Amino acid sequence: MARRPLGRDERRRRQARRLGTCGLLMAALLPWVLWHRAIAIIAHEFRLDVGHLSGWAPWVLIVLGLAFLVPVAWSVGRDPESRLYPRARNAYAGWGVSLYLLGCALAAQVAQIVHLHAP
């Protein structure tokens, strides 16, 4: 069975989808690669108090940012007139990037504090 050659537009859409998926996966993996030691220390010393739970705030913000970016990555290369295309795509992108960057900035600070007090 012969495959029909893809048109230039379809190749670009597929490439954009792959790039969106890879970008989202890299954004999800990067914080864990950078701050895995701080995450392990915080998880190992788990306590139910406000001071300790605030140490988890950066990673909650990162996960929320990634959750807002999922529909954005899903819609890359798709027809804006499709019913599956998010109508508030730009708002999702703005919230996703803002929460992700805020979480990364806070994670860097939490990691520095954790490493100061780690044995």
Secondary structure, DSSP 8 states (H G I E B T S, - for coil): -------HHHHHHHHHHHHHHHHHHHHHHHHHHHHHHHHHHHHHT--SSHHHHGGGHHHHHHHHHHHHHHHHHHHTTS-TTSTTS-TTHHHHHHHHHHHHHHHHHHHHHHHHHHHHH--
